[in-house]
Amino acid sequence: MSGYQAIDQYLEQHFLRSIDELCRLCSIPSVSATGEGIEKCAAKVVEMLEKRGFVVELLETSGAPAIFAEREGRRKDKTLIFYNHYDVQPPEPLDLWVTPPYKPDIREGKLFARGVDDDKGPFVSRLFAMDAILEADGELPCNVKFLLEGEEETGSIHLRQVVEEHREKLAADVCIWEGGGVNSKEEPVQYLGMRGICYVELSVETANQDIHSGLGGSIFHNAAWRLVWALNTLKNEKEEILIPGFYDNIQPPTERDAAFMAALPNPSDEYKKRYGMTNFLEAYQDGEALYLAQAFQPACTICGLTSGYQGPGSKTVLPAKASAKVDFRLVPDQTPPEVLAKLRAHLDAQGFSDVQIKFMGGEGPGRTEPGDPFVQLAVWMAEEIYGKPAQIIPMAGGSGPNAIFIEVLEVPIVMAGVGYPDAQAHAPNENIRLDLYMKGARYITRILKEYAGQ
């Protein structure tokens, strides 16, 4: 495509400089689960945006601050907003990292560090793209805004408040979300929606201390068993969620959704190899069924269980406390408040009113229509950059706060990132491929300029 020679030349000549900037950002811990490094990382992000001529403002919350930035472009009548987050997942278990998580390391054409894929790499690649445009053109092609939050990895608990309170400041016409990249066949993927999530901690306490199991095993309530029995009421062996009314508001996939999913490559063999599994749940053995269930079927997952003695050897105790982390993945038109209310009513009806529910975060599902002109632009430009047609995925199995932007700012959302299937996001040895980092930056330059020229 003509008109990009100077931009691409800049990207080639300044690639290592951008990678160095990314390494400096990744060397700062920013773990929202513990608060480690959040303030320092936010200050660094502000510095990086101001360096590009953005006017930056901290939007304070009772948790980590959100960062808003804006810069006017040539087209004053068009505004694009980027969503990113500067917080990362905890790095543990540390012993599984080949190199320390906050000492970025380049090897085998990849950059390894905690947060490099989720979400610092995508953020810095976008700055890199704008550096190239500014050098080549002297200005951005349209108005550009950023909103970065510091709590995405802990449920974006203050994001809706931030977006609603600053609706006018954040107003935009279109949005580019944090994710995106290629699949195992090196095809660009365009996710147009994400499932929602309702994350809870269920807990029960039956005594003020652990008790000798010989003394209490036959006569006292056991918190661990109590919780296990409560959890057992949530799902049956067919993976059906047993909470009354749980499926009432679900919108099934449309024929168009099914057609998009049917066009995707069958992921069965890839999933089995990557995750060391021999089969899937009985109802989902073929590719299309897997994709449809992954995106349009709600789920109830026990993410962790804690009770009693977990150390080496044996210790004969009757646990006084037990807890479980559980997430519900939601599909249109389910909402976290609805699920919380139905969960509470269900546990009470089953005789488990003593099981406490702590809501730990969540958001509803959100999606953008595939026929939106901005979606079509992103799909068209992806083929130009990656050399293959983009695979459109109407809903992803994962979750994020995109529904807030769709509902409050009323913007269509596309994804344009640097990811690939073996990026190990949320796991030890998180990484990005350097070639995809370059392609991701080039992709952003095309979307920005072509959108402004429409």
C-alpha positions, -999 to +999 in steps of 0.1 A: +000+000+000+014+033-010+020+062+014+036+042+041+073+040+030+085+067+055+065+052+083+078+017+077+113+030+074+110+047+108+097+015+124+126-005+110+152+020+121+138+025+156+127-010+164+153-017+190+147+016+206+111+007+211+119-027+224+143-011+249+114+012+261+092-018+265+118-036+285+121-006+309+083-006+314+082-044+320+110-041+346+086-022+368+063-046+388+027-035+387+007-062+404-028-051+411-035-081+433-009-069+458-004-033+448+033-038+442+047-012+419+014+002+408+022+039+417+057+037+401+044+021+369+015+046+366+041+074+368+061+058+340+031+055+318+023+091+323+059+100+314+057+079+282+025+095+270+036+131+278+068+124+258+045+120+227+027+153+233-003+139+250-021+159+276-023+134+305-046+133+336-048+108+365-084+098+372-083+089+408-103+060+423-103+044+457-080+018+441-054+022+414-057+054+393-068+053+357-047+073+332-064+094+306-045+110+277-055+129+246-038+146+216-055+164+188-050+152+152-055+166+117-091+154+116-108+171+145-141+155+137-128+119+143-117+105+176-102+071+183-097+058+218-073+031+229-080+009+259-051-006+277-041-015+313-008-011+331-013-038+358-001-073+355-008-107+370+014-120+400+045-137+387+043-168+409+054-196+407+088-180+404+107-212+401+091-219+367+106-188+351+137-194+330+147-158+337+133-135+364+099-120+355+110-084+359+143-087+341+132-088+304+152-112+283+154-116+246+160-152+233+149-172+202+132-141+187+110-135+217+109-111+246+102-127+280+088-107+310+058-105+332+032-083+314+050-081+281+020-097+263-008-087+288-007-057+284+025-037+282+036-049+248+004-039+230+005-005+247+041+004+238+036-009+202+008+016+199+031+044+210+057+031+186+032+034+158+024+069+167+061+078+168+064+067+132+033+086+121+044+118+139+079+116+123+065+110+088+035+133+089+042+158+117+008+151+133-016+123+141-043+117+114-072+121+139-078+128+175-064+100+197-072+092+233-060+066+258-076+052+288-054+029+309-065+013+341-045-003+368-071-029+380-079-050+349-063-081+364-085-078+395-118-073+378-118-037+367-138-029+398-137+009+394-137+012+356-174+016+351-174+044+377-145+061+359-161+058+324-195+070+336-181+100+356-159+110+327-182+101+298-177+135+280-139+135+284-137+099+271-161+105+242-149+089+210-162+074+177-143+041+177-122+021+200-092-003+197-090-027+226-060-042+243-058-077+227-055-092+193-028-110+173-026-143+153-038-179+158-017-210+154-019-208+116-005-173+116-039-159+106-049-126+122-079-129+145-105-103+151-125-109+183-157-088+183-169-096+218-161-112+251-180-132+276-188-115+310-176-128+343-189-129+379-160-138+403-169-148+438-153-163+469-175-187+488-165-193+524-178-211+555-166-211+591-177-238+616-155-231+646-130-205+659-100-229+654-090-261+637-098-291+659-081-325+665-099-348+641-099-375+667-118-353+690-141-336+666-143-358+634-175-376+646-193-348+664-184-314+649-192-298+616-163-299+591-159-266+572-142-284+543-170-309+538-196-282+543-182-262+514-177-293+492-214-302+497-224-266+489-202-266+457-217-299+447-251-282+444-239-258+417-233-283+389-241-318+379-218-344+362-232-333+328-217-298+335-252-283+338-254-254+362-282-261+387-289-226+400-326-220+393-331-195+365-294-193+356-301-199+319-332-177+316-317-146+300-293-164+276-294-154+240-283-183+218-258-178+190-273-166+157-269-184+124-243-158+115-224-165+147-225-202+139-213-195+103-183-175+116-174-203+140-177-230+114-153-212+092-125-213+119-099-241+118-107-270+141-087-264+173-091-299+188-056-312+180-039-280+189-057-278+223-049-314+231-012-309+223-008-276+241-027-286+273-018-323+275-054-334+273-069-365+256-105-354+251-131-327+259-164-327+276-186-352+258-209-327+240-180-307+225-158-330+205-157-312+171-143-278+162-175-258+156-191-272+188-159-264+208-159-228+196-196-222+201-194-236+237-163-217+245-179-184+235-217-188+239-221-213+267-219-200+303-196-217+327-191-222+364-155-229+373-139-237+407-106-218+404-092-227+438-099-245+470-084-237+504-090-255+538-071-273+565-036-286+563-018-284+530+019-290+540+040-322+537+032-353+556+000-356+576-018-335+602-050-348+617-072-317+619-108-309+614-108-276+594-126-247+610-127-226+578-129-234+541-131-212+510-133-215+472-127-191+444-154-195+417-159-178+384-191-177+363-185-169+327-215-150+313-230-147+279-255-123+264-278-112+283-266-123+317-253-098+343-232-102+375-260-087+398-285-112+384-261-141+389-252-130+425-289-128+434-297-162+420-266-178+436-276-164+471-311-176+467-299-211+456-275-216+485-302-205+509-328-229+494-303-257+496-297-252+533-264-233+529-272-199+543-240-201+564-219-201+532-208-165+526-205-149+492-179-123+485-181-106+451-146-101+438-154-084+405-171-088+372-187-073+342-213-083+317-207-096+282-202-072+253-200-074+215-197-054+184-216-061+152-194-076+124-210-054+098-198-022+115-176-001+091-147+001+116-147-037+119-146-040+082-117-015+080-097-035+107-104-068+089-093-053+055-061-038+069-052-071+088-049-090+055-026-063+041-002-066+072-003-103+079-008-116+044-038-138+053-075-130+056-086-122+092-106-148+111-137-131+126-146-145+160-179-130+172-173-138+209-142-149+228-143-173+257-123-148+279-137-118+296-129-081+299-146-048+306-154-041+269-192-039+277-186-008+297-172+010+266-200-004+244-228+006+268-215+039+281-194+054+253-214+036+225-183+028+204-176-002+182-145-021+194-118-039+174-087-056+186-052-050+172-024-065+193+008-085+193-004-118+207+000-154+196-011-188+211+021-195+231+024-161+247+019-176+282-001-147+294-009-151+332+017-179+333+055-182+339+077-172+309+051-148+294+065-136+261+059-119+228+074-126+194+095-097+181+082-101+145+046-098+157+055-067+177+066-051+145+035-062+126+013-050+154+028-015+152+025-014+114-011-026+118-019+004+141-004+029+117-027+016+089-058+016+110-052+051+122-045+066+088-071+047+069-098+055+095-089+092+094-091+091+056-125+074+053 
